[in-house]
Amino acid sequence: MEITGTPLANTTRNISTTLSMFGLQEQGLPYFISEGVPVMMYPEEGFRADYYIYAICLSGTASLSLNGEKITIKKDDFFAAIPSTAIRVFGHSAHFKLKILLFERAFLLKNISDTRQLEQLGFFSYDTLAHMEMERKEAAFLKQKLDDIGKKSKTEGLFHDTIMQSLIINLLFETAEIYFRYKGEKHKKALSGEDLLFLKFMKLVQFHFKAERRLEFYADQLFISSKYLIEVCKKVSGKTPGTLIAEALLAEARLLLALPEQNISTVSTALHYGSVAAFSKFFRKHTGMSPSAFKNGLAKG
């Protein structure tokens, strides 16, 4: 049995709700690093992840589906998934253990100048099924890095979040070095028409979100109606096109506001808002605070 978009349209889960589905304790953080112990509870239903997934199998085997494509993972296997990925666990062995890192996209934005770098890593891409069998030494190397990140997550300090972001970014680029050595062996997913449209839409958003917020613009570029674009986005991601465009704008706004040389006016201009007031209204609507309050908070932190 495969996962389709229809039954998952309204089952998008964030990190907190996903952990509860697996019987794990919610930590109220924008990331989660597992201990690598066996999970005693698995949900029967499929769901869509609203975060990035990075995982290495420690022992045993499991059968799961990512966007409708079944894979079997075993010891030393690596797999990754991006937000909106449809996931279902079909079965696992008694000794199945997984070392897993979950994180929200916004958590890394302060340390990544180009937000598209996550997709450029290779294993966080809309049209690639990221699953590879690693050599034992490579798996051990990445497991150790995950262990180090897990230990650091339990500490406190003035620069704790910045250190965590740096450690995770380092892990991702170390993994990319290994992943691209396997590049010739990776394969592309068989995308459905709706998945392909969603991919094209998201790529258009990446290049045009600063200047174009009109739904009609994207629909015209894809040669479809605005109504159908809304249906596709809600089916594949559980979100409307407007929400996805707003998320891209908000991520860029936060990134720019974090730069000391940028002020509210220059950020507003960079994002093609007609006035500082219009930009401030948008930012407050989605964050609950003004851009100046957000920038001042970063400076104090």
C-alpha positions in Angstrom: 0.0 0.0 0.0 1.3 3.5 -0.9 0.7 6.9 0.6 -1.2 9.2 -1.6 -1.8 12.9 -1.2 -5.5 12.7 -0.5 -5.6 11.0 2.9 -2.7 13.1 4.1 -4.0 16.5 3.1 -5.0 17.4 6.6 -2.4 15.4 8.6 0.6 17.7 8.6 2.5 17.3 11.9 5.0 19.6 13.5 7.8 18.2 15.7 5.7 18.3 18.9 2.7 16.4 17.5 5.0 13.9 15.7 6.8 13.1 18.9 3.5 12.4 20.7 2.5 10.1 17.8 5.6 8.0 18.6 5.1 8.1 22.3 8.1 10.4 22.9 8.2 13.4 25.2 7.8 16.9 23.6 10.6 19.3 24.5 9.3 22.6 23.2 12.3 23.2 21.0 12.7 23.9 17.2 14.8 20.7 17.0 14.9 17.1 18.4 17.7 14.7 18.7 16.8 11.1 19.7 18.7 9.0 22.2 18.9 6.1 19.8 16.8 3.8 22.0 14.0 1.6 20.6 10.7 3.4 20.0 7.9 1.4 21.6 4.9 3.0 19.8 4.5 3.6 16.0 1.4 5.3 14.5 -0.6 3.2 12.1 -1.6 6.2 9.9 0.6 8.2 7.6 1.4 11.8 8.1 3.2 14.8 6.5 6.2 16.2 8.3 6.4 20.0 8.7 10.2 19.9 9.4 13.5 18.4 8.1 14.4 14.8 9.0 17.9 13.4 9.2 18.3 9.7 10.3 20.8 6.9 10.6 19.8 3.3 11.4 21.7 1.9 14.4 20.3 -1.6 14.3 17.5 -3.8 12.9 15.4 -3.1 9.9 12.2 -1.1 9.1 9.9 -0.7 6.1 8.6 2.7 5.5 7.3 4.9 2.7 8.4 8.4 1.7 6.1 10.2 -0.7 4.6 6.9 -1.8 7.9 5.1 -2.4 8.7 2.2 -0.2 12.2 1.7 1.2 13.7 -0.7 3.6 16.3 0.7 6.0 18.9 -1.4 7.8 22.0 -0.8 10.0 24.2 2.0 8.8 21.6 3.3 6.3 21.0 7.0 6.0 17.8 8.7 4.9 16.5 12.3 4.9 13.3 14.1 4.2 12.1 17.7 3.7 9.0 19.4 5.0 5.7 18.2 3.4 7.2 14.7 2.9 4.5 12.0 3.3 5.7 9.3 5.7 4.3 6.0 6.8 5.9 3.2 8.9 4.8 -0.3 7.7 6.8 -2.5 10.0 10.1 -2.9 11.8 12.2 -5.6 13.5 12.3 -6.1 17.2 15.7 -4.6 17.6 15.2 -1.6 15.2 16.9 1.6 16.5 17.2 4.9 14.7 19.3 7.9 15.5 17.3 10.9 14.3 17.5 14.6 14.1 14.5 16.8 13.4 14.7 20.5 12.9 12.6 23.4 11.7 13.9 25.3 8.7 13.8 28.7 10.4 16.1 27.4 13.2 19.1 27.5 10.8 18.3 30.7 8.9 20.6 32.9 11.1 23.6 30.9 10.0 22.8 30.4 6.3 23.0 33.4 4.1 21.3 31.6 1.1 18.2 29.8 2.3 18.4 27.5 -0.7 21.6 25.9 0.6 19.5 23.2 2.3 18.2 21.9 -1.0 21.7 22.3 -2.5 23.1 19.8 0.0 21.6 17.1 -2.3 19.7 15.0 0.3 17.2 17.8 1.1 15.6 18.2 -2.3 12.0 18.1 -3.5 12.7 15.6 -6.3 15.2 13.2 -4.8 14.6 10.2 -2.6 17.5 10.5 -0.1 18.4 7.0 1.1 21.9 5.5 0.9 23.8 2.6 2.4 26.9 3.8 4.0 30.2 2.1 4.9 30.5 1.3 8.6 33.2 3.9 9.2 31.1 6.6 7.5 28.1 5.7 9.6 30.1 5.7 12.8 31.6 9.1 12.0 28.1 10.7 11.5 26.6 8.9 14.5 29.4 10.3 16.7 28.5 13.8 15.4 24.9 13.2 16.2 25.9 12.0 19.7 27.9 15.2 20.2 25.0 17.4 19.1 22.7 15.5 21.5 25.1 16.0 24.4 25.4 19.7 23.6 21.6 20.1 23.4 21.4 19.3 27.1 23.7 22.1 28.1 22.9 25.8 28.7 24.7 29.0 27.8 24.4 32.5 26.4 25.3 31.2 22.9 23.6 27.8 23.1 21.3 28.2 20.1 24.1 29.6 17.9 26.4 26.7 18.9 23.6 24.2 18.2 22.9 25.8 14.8 26.6 25.6 13.9 26.9 22.0 15.0 23.9 20.9 12.9 25.1 22.8 9.9 28.5 21.2 10.2 26.8 17.8 10.4 24.8 18.5 7.2 27.8 19.5 5.2 29.9 16.6 6.4 27.0 14.3 5.3 26.8 16.1 1.9 30.5 15.2 1.3 29.6 11.6 1.8 26.3 11.8 0.0 27.7 13.2 -3.2 30.2 10.3 -3.4 27.1 8.1 -3.7 25.4 10.5 -6.1 25.6 8.2 -9.1 23.6 5.6 -7.2 20.8 7.8 -6.0 17.6 7.8 -7.9 14.8 10.2 -8.7 11.3 9.8 -7.4 8.5 9.1 -9.8 6.6 12.3 -9.3 2.9 12.5 -9.7 1.5 15.4 -11.8 0.4 17.2 -8.6 3.8 16.7 -6.9 5.6 18.0 -10.0 3.3 21.1 -10.1 4.1 21.7 -6.4 7.8 21.4 -7.0 7.6 23.9 -9.9 5.6 26.3 -7.7 8.1 26.1 -4.9 11.0 26.8 -7.2 9.1 29.8 -8.7 8.6 31.0 -5.1 12.3 30.7 -4.4 13.1 33.1 -7.3 10.1 35.5 -7.2 8.8 35.7 -3.6 10.4 39.1 -2.9 8.8 40.8 -5.8 5.7 38.7 -6.5 3.1 37.8 -3.9 0.1 37.6 -6.3 -1.3 34.1 -6.6 -2.3 34.9 -10.2 1.4 35.4 -11.2 2.4 31.9 -10.1 -0.7 30.3 -11.6 0.0 32.0 -14.9 3.6 30.8 -14.9 2.4 27.2 -14.4 -0.5 27.6 -17.0 -3.1 26.6 -14.5 -5.9 28.3 -12.6 -5.4 29.9 -9.2 -8.1 27.6 -7.9 -6.2 24.5 -9.0 -2.9 25.8 -7.6 -4.6 26.2 -4.2 -5.9 22.6 -4.4 -2.5 21.2 -5.4 -0.6 23.1 -2.6 -3.2 22.1 0.1 -3.1 18.5 -1.1 0.7 18.1 -1.2 1.7 20.3 1.7 -1.4 21.0 3.7 -0.9 24.7 3.2 -2.2 27.3 0.8 0.1 29.0 -1.8 -0.4 32.3 0.2 0.9 30.6 3.3 3.9 29.2 1.5 4.8 32.6 0.0 4.4 34.3 3.4 6.7 31.7 5.0 9.4 32.4 2.4 9.0 36.2 3.0 9.1 35.8 6.7 12.2 33.6 6.6 14.0 36.1 4.5 12.8 39.0 6.7 14.2 37.3 9.8 17.4 36.6 8.0 17.8 40.2 6.9 16.8 41.7 10.2 19.5 39.6 11.9 22.2 41.5 9.9 23.5 44.5 11.9 23.9 46.6 8.7 20.2 46.2 7.8 17.5 48.4 9.2 13.7 48.1 9.0 13.5 50.4 6.0 16.2 48.6 3.9 14.6 45.2 4.7 11.2 46.6 3.7 12.7 47.8 0.4 14.5 44.5 -0.2 11.2 42.6 0.1 9.5 45.1 -2.2 7.0 46.5 0.3 5.6 49.8 -0.6 6.2 51.2 2.8 7.7 50.4 6.2 4.2 50.4 7.6 3.0 47.7 5.2 6.1 45.5 6.0 5.6 46.0 9.7 2.0 45.0 9.5 2.9 41.8 7.7 5.7 40.9 10.1 3.5 41.6 13.2 0.7 39.5 11.8 2.9 36.4 11.4 5.2 36.8 14.5 3.2 38.8 17.0 5.9 41.4 17.3 7.2 44.4 15.3 10.3 44.2 13.1 12.1 46.6 15.5 11.2 44.5 18.5 12.5 41.4 16.8 15.7 43.2 15.8 16.2 44.7 19.3 15.7 41.2 20.8 18.5 39.8 18.6 20.8 42.6 19.6 20.2 42.0 23.3 20.5 38.2 22.9 
